[in-house]
Amino acid sequence: MLSVQGINVFYGAIHALKDLSITVNEGEIVTLIGANGAGKSTLLKTLSGLLKPKTGSVDFLGKPIAGQSVQAIVKQGLIHCPEGRRVFANMSVEENLELGAYLQNSGSLAADFEMVYKTFPRLLERKKQLAGTLSGGEQQMLAMGRALMGHPKLLLLDEPSMGLAPLLVQDIFRIIQEVNAAGTTVLLVEQNAHQALKIAHRAYVLETGRVVLEGDAKELADSEDIKSAYLGGH
């Protein structure tokens, strides 16, 4: 579904991604783990068109997308739910969700709202409330719900559990699994490596812009090197 081959991405003079290659197959949850500054968010921004690789290729559904506009990439079903939630604070929950569907056929809007409210019942209770008045957990649900309104074939999730209470973290990871089981492929960037490896099929470990390890998520979770570096030694 997604094939990234040998991309090099720069922020000015800083070489952020170095000859990086990953693949994501249809139906998978693939997670990217690594320390802050490893290049995980940079990779998602490159995939969604916010950054352009200097060299290398990005193919989605068999077609090259590197260099295309964000809107063109969204239209093909690759949708980015960015770090930090980024909801429109002065708009209602319902209006935020509607914005997520701006490229969709308006005929499917009612069914899309129903799907999101079923996935996130809390949003239904808050649908007329301003997004800025929601709790952090509710804003994360809204950000994910807005992304789902765009009918993603591949959903890029950047740090969905950041700053959330442990109970809500469990909820978010359960929902990611449900979204995946319903047919959406997921590429997940997550500081909580323990939880991410628990739900993912495969994982890539990034260090200073390079893939240094890849493989089955369960096997990586059991690796002593990964445990000591990313799982707090347990």
Residue pairs with C-beta under 8 A, 6 or more apart in sequence:
1 24
1 25
1 26
1 60
1 61
1 153
1 154
1 185
2 22
2 23
2 24
2 47
2 58
2 59
2 60
2 78
2 154
2 185
2 187
3 23
3 57
3 58
3 59
4 20
4 21
4 22
4 23
4 43
4 47
4 56
4 57
4 58
4 59
5 21
5 56
5 57
5 58
5 59
6 19
6 20
6 21
6 55
6 56
6 57
7 17
7 19
7 20
7 21
7 46
7 53
7 55
7 56
7 57
7 58
7 66
8 15
8 17
8 18
8 19
8 20
8 53
8 54
8 55
8 56
9 15
9 16
9 17
9 20
9 39
9 42
9 43
9 46
9 51
9 52
9 53
9 54
9 209
10 16
10 54
11 42
15 209
16 39
16 42
16 209
17 39
17 42
17 43
17 46
17 53
17 209
18 208
18 209
18 210
19 56
19 210
20 39
20 43
20 56
20 206
20 209
20 210
20 211
21 56
21 211
22 30
22 32
22 43
22 204
22 211
22 214
24 30
24 154
24 185
24 187
25 185
26 185
27 180
27 183
27 185
28 180
28 185
28 186
28 200
28 201
28 202
29 176
29 177
29 180
29 185
29 186
29 188
29 199
29 200
29 201
30 186
30 187
30 188
30 200
30 201
30 202
30 203
30 204
31 187
31 188
31 189
31 190
31 193
31 196
31 197
31 199
31 200
31 202
31 203
31 204
31 217
32 40
32 43
32 187
32 188
32 189
32 190
32 203
32 204
32 206
33 40
33 190
33 193
33 196
33 197
33 203
33 204
33 205
33 206
33 230
34 40
34 205
34 206
34 207
34 230
35 207
36 191
37 208
38 206
38 207
38 208
38 209
39 206
39 208
39 209
39 210
40 158
40 189
40 206
41 83
41 158
41 159
41 189
42 51
42 209
43 189
43 206
44 80
44 82
44 156
44 158
44 187
44 189
45 51
45 80
46 52
46 53
46 58
46 66
47 58
47 60
47 65
47 73
47 78
47 80
47 156
47 187
48 70
48 73
48 74
48 78
48 79
48 80
48 156
49 65
49 68
49 69
49 70
49 72
49 73
50 70
50 80
52 66
52 67
53 66
56 66
57 64
57 66
58 64
58 65
58 66
59 65
60 73
60 76
60 78
60 154
61 76
61 77
61 153
63 76
65 72
65 73
65 76
65 78
71 103
74 103
74 150
75 103
76 153
77 150
77 151
77 152
77 153
77 154
78 152
78 153
78 154
78 156
79 147
79 150
79 152
79 154
79 155
79 156
80 147
80 156
80 158
81 143
81 144
81 146
81 147
81 155
81 156
81 157
81 158
81 160
82 143
82 158
83 158
83 159
83 162
83 189
84 159
84 162
85 136
85 139
85 140
85 142
85 143
86 143
87 96
87 131
87 132
87 134
87 139
87 142
87 143
87 146
88 95
88 96
88 99
88 131
89 130
89 131
89 132
90 130
90 131
90 132
91 99
91 130
91 131
92 127
92 128
92 129
92 130
92 131
93 123
93 126
93 127
93 128
93 129
93 131
93 134
93 142
94 113
94 127
94 128
96 131
96 142
96 146
97 112
97 113
97 116
97 123
97 142
97 145
97 146
97 149
98 109
98 149
99 146
99 149
100 145
100 146
100 147
100 148
100 149
100 150
101 108
101 109
101 112
101 149
101 150
103 150
104 112
104 149
104 150
104 151
112 148
112 149
112 151
113 149
115 148
116 123
116 145
116 148
116 149
117 123
117 124
117 127
119 145
119 148
119 175
119 178
119 179
120 141
120 142
120 144
120 145
120 175
122 138
122 141
123 138
123 141
123 142
123 145
126 134
126 138
131 139
131 142
134 142
136 163
136 164
136 168
137 164
137 165
137 168
137 171
137 172
140 160
140 161
140 164
140 168
140 172
141 172
141 175
144 157
144 160
144 172
144 175
144 179
147 155
148 155
148 179
148 184
152 184
153 184
153 185
154 184
154 185
154 186
154 187
155 179
155 184
155 185
155 186
155 187
156 187
156 189
157 176
157 186
157 187
157 188
157 189
157 190
158 189
159 189
159 190
159 191
160 172
160 176
160 188
160 190
161 168
161 169
161 172
161 173
161 190
161 191
161 192
161 195
162 191
164 172
169 192
169 195
173 195
173 198
173 199
176 186
176 188
176 199
177 199
179 186
180 186
188 196
188 200
190 196
193 226
193 230
193 231
194 221
194 230
194 231
194 232
196 203
196 217
197 203
197 217
197 218
197 220
197 221
197 226
197 231
198 217
198 221
199 217
200 217
201 216
201 217
202 214
202 215
202 216
202 217
203 214
203 215
203 216
203 217
203 220
204 211
204 213
204 214
205 211
205 212
205 213
205 214
205 220
205 226
205 230
206 212
213 220
213 225
213 226
220 226
221 227
221 231
227 233
227 234
